[in-house]
Amino acid sequence: PWHKVKSYLAIAGQVNVTSVTFARFKSHQTCQHSSFVVGNNKLSPDAMHPNYFKDTGLLEVDATRITHLWPPNPAWIVQEDCVDMDCDGPKHSLINDIDGLLVGTTSGKRGSIIPEAEIRFDISRLPEAMRYSDRDPTTRLNANDIVEHRGIARGKPRSFDGVSPGCEWVASWNAYKCSGLNHQMLIIESMDADSETRRVSPIAVHGGDTGFGSYTDLMNGPMDHGISLAHHIVAFL
């Protein structure tokens, strides 16, 4: 299919959608397929460029049809693809709503739509260096004491009162609807000569307590793209 990934991902792109009106995205299915205003590519294991929406119009669009974010395919968790964790693309998709017109925030607050990055979160994959105290590097900490909330920072957990920065889970979107949070995409790239043969993950990003608790996100990196007819060749990006 045309949307299947066939080459290395371009890591620095972004999509800007300004002054566009979306019309008649309804809950009924057309041609046995559901349609959504915006979503991620479920065949892309590596990355989705962040989407930025501004001055968005919605005409006869059902709330359930704003978006749908597909989770990573668990079949990718094999040695020749994503090794022992989910690849990051689907679970780190980002839709940024600059003025809140797409998400429907109050008083023009910035909104965002983020995926369930904590899906299949394996706490045993927490990097060893993170398990030691900054104050006492000889003290090994319990992983459960480090990880309070899992996944991408969501402010006040599972809330959307229109006042406090936070997110709520929307089942039909398979995603979080967030208000008042300025989510951005962080790119971590190995510039070493062996970047295609040495895996640097898992990587954990840990955010300190901002009044709603701390968040820890585990990242794996892109799929192994090595191909050989005789044997498997490891080639990470």
LOPA-394049 format. One record per residue (C-alpha): residue in three letters; y, z, x. Coordinates in Angstrom, 2 decimals. Example, Ala and Ser with C-alpha at 12.3 -4.5 7.8 and 13.67 -1.06 7.14 Angstrom:
2
REC   kolmi        yy        zz        xx
REC     ALA     -4.50      7.80     12.30
REC     SER     -1.06      7.14     13.67
//
This chain:
237
REC   kolmi        yy        zz        xx
REC     PRO      0.00      0.00      0.00
REC     TRP      3.59     -0.66      1.07
REC     HIS      4.47      3.04      1.20
REC     LYS      1.61      4.01      3.52
REC     VAL      2.76      5.14      6.97
REC     LYS      1.86      2.54      9.61
REC     SER      3.94      3.65     12.60
REC     TYR      5.65      6.62     14.21
REC     LEU      8.16      8.37     12.02
REC     ALA     11.92      8.00     12.51
REC     ILE     13.02     11.61     12.84
REC     ALA     16.80     11.41     12.54
REC     GLY     17.30      9.58      9.25
REC     GLN     18.76     10.76      5.98
REC     VAL     19.26      9.33      2.48
REC     ASN     22.64      9.58      0.75
REC     VAL     22.83      8.95     -2.99
REC     THR     26.40      9.06     -4.35
REC     SER     27.79      8.28     -7.83
REC     VAL     24.49      7.07     -9.27
REC     THR     23.44      7.61    -12.89
REC     PHE     19.72      7.88    -13.66
REC     ALA     18.72      6.98    -17.21
REC     ARG     15.75      7.51    -19.52
REC     PHE     13.22      9.23    -17.29
REC     LYS     11.03     10.62    -20.04
REC     SER      7.94     12.81    -20.25
REC     HIS      5.77     10.04    -21.67
REC     GLN      3.77      7.96    -19.24
REC     THR      4.43      4.30    -18.61
REC     CYS      1.63      2.06    -17.34
REC     GLN     -0.52      5.19    -16.91
REC     HIS      1.95      6.57    -14.33
REC     SER      4.63      9.24    -14.62
REC     SER      8.08      8.47    -13.25
REC     PHE     10.59     10.81    -11.66
REC     VAL     14.20     10.52    -10.53
REC     VAL     13.29     11.42     -6.94
REC     GLY     10.18     12.60     -5.13
REC     ASN      8.36     12.52     -1.82
REC     ASN      5.84     10.03     -0.51
REC     LYS      2.42     11.61     -0.88
REC     LEU      0.97      9.15      1.64
REC     SER      3.39     10.23      4.38
REC     PRO      1.95     13.14      6.37
REC     ASP      4.70     13.36      8.96
REC     ALA      8.18     13.55      7.45
REC     MET     10.53     12.73      4.62
REC     HIS     14.17     12.19      5.48
REC     PRO     16.40     14.74      3.74
REC     ASN     18.01     13.38      0.57
REC     TYR     21.65     14.22     -0.26
REC     PHE     22.84     13.74     -3.83
REC     LYS     26.45     13.88     -4.97
REC     ASP     28.22     13.03     -8.23
REC     THR     24.89     12.40     -9.96
REC     GLY     24.72     11.37    -13.60
REC     LEU     21.69     12.00    -15.84
REC     LEU     21.34     10.07    -19.11
REC     GLU     18.44     11.00    -21.38
REC     VAL     16.47     12.46    -18.47
REC     ASP     13.92     15.15    -19.31
REC     ALA     14.18     18.26    -17.15
REC     THR     10.55     17.84    -16.13
REC     ARG     11.30     14.38    -14.75
REC     ILE     13.97     15.29    -12.20
REC     THR     11.46     15.42     -9.37
REC     HIS      7.89     16.00     -8.28
REC     LEU      7.02     17.01     -4.72
REC     TRP      3.44     16.22     -3.81
REC     PRO      1.65     18.76     -1.59
REC     PRO     -0.05     17.73      1.66
REC     ASN     -3.52     16.33      1.25
REC     PRO     -6.09     18.96      2.31
REC     ALA     -8.35     16.12      3.46
REC     TRP     -5.91     15.65      6.37
REC     ILE     -6.98     19.01      7.86
REC     VAL     -9.55     17.51     10.22
REC     GLN     -9.62     17.17     13.99
REC     GLU     -8.69     13.48     14.01
REC     ASP     -5.65     13.90     11.72
REC     CYS     -3.73     17.17     11.33
REC     VAL     -6.31     19.29     13.23
REC     ASP     -6.53     22.78     11.67
REC     MET     -3.37     23.03      9.52
REC     ASP     -1.51     20.97      6.95
REC     CYS      0.79     18.34      8.39
REC     ASP      4.46     19.10      7.73
REC     GLY      5.79     16.03      5.91
REC     PRO      5.11     16.79      2.21
REC     LYS      5.63     20.54      2.48
REC     HIS      9.00     20.21      4.21
REC     SER     10.61     17.59      1.99
REC     LEU     14.24     18.42      1.21
REC     ILE     16.46     17.31     -1.66
REC     ASN     20.02     18.59     -1.25
REC     ASP     22.29     18.57     -4.29
REC     ILE     25.80     18.89     -2.85
REC     ASP     27.61     19.57     -6.13
REC     GLY     24.74     20.84     -8.26
REC     LEU     24.84     18.00    -10.80
REC     LEU     21.24     16.93    -10.19
REC     VAL     19.69     20.40    -10.16
REC     GLY     22.02     21.80    -12.83
REC     THR     23.59     24.78    -11.06
REC     THR     26.53     26.70    -12.50
REC     SER     30.18     26.31    -11.44
REC     GLY     29.48     23.38     -9.13
REC     LYS     27.38     25.43     -6.73
REC     ARG     25.33     23.59     -4.16
REC     GLY     21.71     23.19     -5.22
REC     SER     18.51     22.15     -3.52
REC     ILE     14.90     21.35     -4.24
REC     ILE     12.33     22.53     -1.73
REC     PRO      8.52     22.34     -1.68
REC     GLU      5.89     25.04     -1.51
REC     ALA      5.87     25.23      2.29
REC     GLU      3.74     28.38      2.12
REC     ILE      0.78     26.50      0.67
REC     ARG     -2.43     27.36      2.58
REC     PHE     -0.40     29.69      4.83
REC     ASP     -2.81     31.08      7.42
REC     ILE     -1.36     34.22      8.96
REC     SER     -3.91     34.05     11.78
REC     ARG     -2.00     31.00     13.07
REC     LEU      1.09     33.10     13.83
REC     PRO      1.98     32.39     17.49
REC     GLU      0.87     35.14     19.84
REC     ALA      4.33     35.54     21.38
REC     MET      5.73     36.42     17.97
REC     ARG      3.36     39.37     17.62
REC     TYR      5.12     41.44     20.26
REC     SER      8.18     43.64     19.81
REC     ASP     11.46     42.56     21.45
REC     ARG     12.17     46.20     22.24
REC     ASP      8.73     46.93     23.64
REC     PRO      6.89     43.80     24.86
REC     THR      3.76     45.87     25.46
REC     THR      3.42     46.70     21.76
REC     ARG      1.42     44.20     19.70
REC     LEU      2.54     44.14     16.07
REC     ASN      0.44     43.67     12.97
REC     ALA      1.00     40.15     11.63
REC     ASN      1.37     41.45      8.08
REC     ASP      4.25     43.68      9.22
REC     ILE      6.08     40.63     10.61
REC     VAL      5.58     38.27      7.66
REC     GLU      7.36     39.57      4.56
REC     HIS      7.87     36.36      2.57
REC     ARG      6.14     33.08      3.39
REC     GLY      7.57     29.57      3.49
REC     ILE     11.13     28.25      3.44
REC     ALA     13.91     30.81      2.88
REC     ARG     14.53     31.17     -0.82
REC     GLY     17.08     33.99     -1.04
REC     LYS     16.22     36.31     -3.88
REC     PRO     12.47     35.61     -4.33
REC     ARG     11.53     33.64     -7.45
REC     SER     14.82     34.23     -9.23
REC     PHE     17.46     31.90    -10.59
REC     ASP     20.08     33.98    -12.38
REC     GLY     22.92     31.57    -11.57
REC     VAL     24.77     34.25     -9.62
REC     SER     22.66     35.38     -6.68
REC     PRO     21.64     32.73     -4.14
REC     GLY     17.99     32.13     -4.81
REC     CYS     15.23     29.93     -6.15
REC     GLU     12.84     29.71     -9.06
REC     TRP      9.48     27.97     -9.14
REC     VAL      9.34     24.92    -11.46
REC     ALA      5.72     24.09    -12.15
REC     SER      6.37     20.55    -13.43
REC     TRP      8.24     19.77    -10.21
REC     ASN      5.68     21.50     -7.98
REC     ALA      8.81     22.71     -6.21
REC     TYR     11.50     25.38     -6.09
REC     LYS     14.86     24.88     -7.77
REC     CYS     17.52     26.64     -5.69
REC     SER     21.17     27.51     -6.15
REC     GLY     23.78     28.64     -3.63
REC     LEU     21.59     28.04     -0.57
REC     ASN     22.51     25.49      2.08
REC     HIS     19.09     24.21      3.12
REC     GLN     19.03     21.87      6.09
REC     MET     16.28     20.19      8.10
REC     LEU     15.44     21.47     11.58
REC     ILE     13.87     18.95     13.96
REC     ILE     11.81     20.24     16.88
REC     GLU     10.83     17.50     19.33
REC     SER      8.88     17.74     22.57
REC     MET     10.60     15.65     25.26
REC     ASP      7.88     16.26     27.85
REC     ALA      5.94     13.40     29.40
REC     ASP      2.75     14.62     27.77
REC     SER      4.23     14.88     24.27
REC     GLU      1.57     12.51     22.88
REC     THR     -1.39     14.39     24.31
REC     ARG     -0.33     18.05     24.24
REC     ARG      0.06     19.81     20.94
REC     VAL      2.89     22.37     20.84
REC     SER      2.11     23.83     17.42
REC     PRO      1.68     26.04     15.54
REC     ILE      5.36     26.98     15.52
REC     ALA      6.71     29.83     13.41
REC     VAL     10.33     30.01     12.24
REC     HIS     11.29     33.53     11.26
REC     GLY     14.55     34.36      9.47
REC     GLY     15.95     37.86      9.54
REC     ASP     16.69     40.01      6.51
REC     THR     19.76     38.71      4.64
REC     GLY     19.57     41.21      1.82
REC     PHE     16.59     39.59      0.10
REC     GLY     14.00     40.05      2.81
REC     SER     12.86     37.89      5.73
REC     TYR     10.96     34.60      5.58
REC     THR      8.42     33.09      7.97
REC     ASP      7.54     29.41      7.93
REC     LEU      4.58     28.02      9.86
REC     MET      4.83     24.43     11.09
REC     ASN      2.20     22.15     12.53
REC     GLY      3.89     18.87     13.37
REC     PRO      2.89     15.29     12.63
REC     MET     -0.51     13.71     12.30
REC     ASP     -2.55     12.57     15.29
REC     HIS     -1.96      8.81     15.34
REC     GLY     -4.43      7.93     18.08
REC     ILE     -6.82      5.06     17.27
REC     SER     -9.75      3.77     19.28
REC     LEU    -12.79      1.76     18.26
REC     ALA    -14.92      3.43     20.92
REC     HIS    -13.79      7.04     20.64
REC     HIS    -10.94      9.11     19.30
REC     ILE     -7.72      9.28     21.33
REC     VAL     -5.29     12.13     20.68
REC     ALA     -1.72     10.93     20.18
REC     PHE      0.75     13.40     18.74
REC     LEU      4.41     12.55     18.24
//
